[in-house]
């Protein structure tokens, strides 16, 4: 049995045990009610570094049925496109949900894109290097017709950014065991490009420029609080 399989089995067992225990501790306190008011619209600058808001191009628009489900999950959403002096564009989408109970968990991009008719041809874990530590991210490639859209995203649950999947779910349950309903932030960047290394590097540069432009308190809402 290889190390990866052993880790998945261990995480699965922990997840099951935490799920059983969480039934005995019904979360009742929303973390979002204990935190300072946070507005995506004002916290995310319209210009930073070499990037400026571009109103000529909008990120992926979802169908009305999907939008209705998202409205129930998220308290705030933000969708913008930015452009640099070289004409390179990055689409930014952020969604904040104050209730990460079982029936209100975040809507992952791979599901959202597939629902819009895209083929998700790449779906893998990665790390995005920042001055604040490496961010565990997922990188996707969504394709429809002639449109090739590389995507990088992560999810922050409460005060911690976790690897999407079992670790994310365990973090959610960890809060539940203390009687707390965690909040969550989904951060996604993408661009239209068939050169994947260039696309993911551009996205990383964009992310680092954005994070570097933000005060620490607001930055931590996007990437969590570093340990220690």
N, C-alpha and C positions, 0 to 999 in steps of 0.2 A: 504494500500500500504506500503510494508516494505521499510526500509531505503536504501537497496541496489538497489531496483527497482527505487526509487525516484532519487538516484544518477545517475543511468544509463540514465534515462529520461532527467535529467538536462544536463548531459554531451552530450547527443545526440542533445539536443536543442542548446547548445553552439557550438557544432561541425557544425551544419547546419548554424547557424548564421555566424560563422567564415568563412565557405566555401563561403557563399554569399558575405561577405565583401572582401574576398581575391581576388575576381574577379575584384574589383575596384582598387586593389593595386597589379599590376603584379610584382612579385618578379624579380629582375634583377641583384642583387649583390650576388654572391656565397660566403658563409661564408668561404668555403675552400680556397678561394683566399686571404682572409684577415688573415689567420692563419699561424703560422710557419710551415715549411715543416716537415712532420711526416712520418717516415718509420716504418712500422710494423716489417719488417725483422730485423732492428737494435734496435728498441725500446724494443722488447720482448726478454729477455735474454734466452740463450740456457741452462743455469744452474742457479738455485737459490734455496736457502734453501736446502732441501734434494732431490730436483728434478733435473734430468738430461735428456737431449734430448735422445730419443730412436728412432733410424732410422729403426727399424725392423717392426714397425706397423704404418700404416697411418690412419688418420680419414676417415670418410665416403667419398667415391668418387662418384660424380654425373655423370649422363649420359651426352653425348655431347650436347643435346638440352638444358638441364637445365643449363649446364656450359656456353653455349652461352648467355643465358638470364642473368646469373650472371655477365658475363664479361661486359654487358652493364650497370648494376646497380652499380658495385663496381670498384673503382680505385685501391684498394689493397686488397689482401686476404692473409691469413697466416694459414697454417694447419700443426700442429706438434703433436707428441706424446711424453709425458714425463713419466719417470719411477722413483720410489723411491727405497731405499735400500731393501725394502720388496718385490719388484717385482710388486707393484701396479702401474697401468698405467692410465693416464688421457690424453684424446685426447682434444686438444685445436684448435678451429677454430675462427678466427677473420676476419671480413670483414669491410672495410671502403668505404663509398660512399660519394662523394663530392656534390651530387645533390639529394636532397630529395623533388623534385617537384612531382606532382601527378603521373607521369608515370615512376618514378625512385625510388619508395620506396623500403625499404629493403625486402628481401625474407625470411620470417620467417621459422625457422627450422621445425615446425610441417608440413608445406607445403612441404618443401624440402624432409623430410624423407618419407612422404606419397608418393611422386612422385617416390621414389626409392623402393617402394613396402613394406615399413614398416607399421605396424599397430601402430598408436599412442594411447596407452591404458591409458595414464595418461596425463592430460593437466590442470595444476592448477597454480595459482599465489602463490608466497611465498616471503620471505625476507631472504637475505643472510647477516648475521651479519659480519661487518668488523670494524676495528678501525676508519674508515672514515665515519661511519654511515651505517645503513641498506640499502642494495641494493634491490630494487624491481625487482624480477626475475620471470621467468616462469620455471616450472619444468615439464618435459615430461618423458614418458617412451615409447621408440620405440622398437618394437619387430618384428622380422622376423625369422621364423624357431626356432633354438635353441639360437639365439642371442638376449639378453636382454640388451638394452642400455639406462640407465637413463641419462637424459640431464638437464643441467641448463643453461639458457641464459638470457641476458638482451640486451636492445637497448639504446644507448645514442644518443639523438638528439641535435645537437649543443652543448651547455655547460651543458646539464641537462640529467640525466638518469630518464626516466619516466616509469610508469607502461605500459606494452605492451598493445596496444589496443587504446581506445578512448583518454586516456591521452597523449599517444605518438603522436597521430594524431593532437590533439589540440596544442601540443608543436610545431609541424611542421607548423601548420597554424599560430601560434603566430609569428613565424619568418616571415612567408609570409606577414603578415599584416604590417611589417616594411620594406617591399621591399627586404627581404633577403631570399635566398634559403639556408636552413640549410644543414649541412652535418650530417652524422650518422655513428655510429659504432655498429656492432653486435658482441657480445662476447658470445662464446658458449664453454662449457666444457661437456665432457661425458666420460663414461667408461663402460666396459662390466661387468655386475654384476646383480645378481638376488636379492641381499640383498639391498633393496632401501635405508633404513636409513644409512647403511654403505656407499653406493655409494654417496649419496648427501652430507654426512659429509666429505668424502674424497675430493669431488669437492670443498667444502667450504674451506677446509684446503689448497688445491692447490691454489685457488683464493687469499686467504689472504697472502700466501707465495709470490706469484707473485707480488701482489700490494705492499707489503712491501719492495720488492727489487727494486722498480722503483722510480726515482725522481718524485717529486710532479707534475711537468709540464707534464710529460709523463703519469703519473697515471691518471691525470684529463682528458686526452683524452679518457681513457677507461671508467671512472665512472662519468664523469662530475665534475663540481665545486660545492662543498658543499655550501648551502645557508649561508648568513651571513658573 
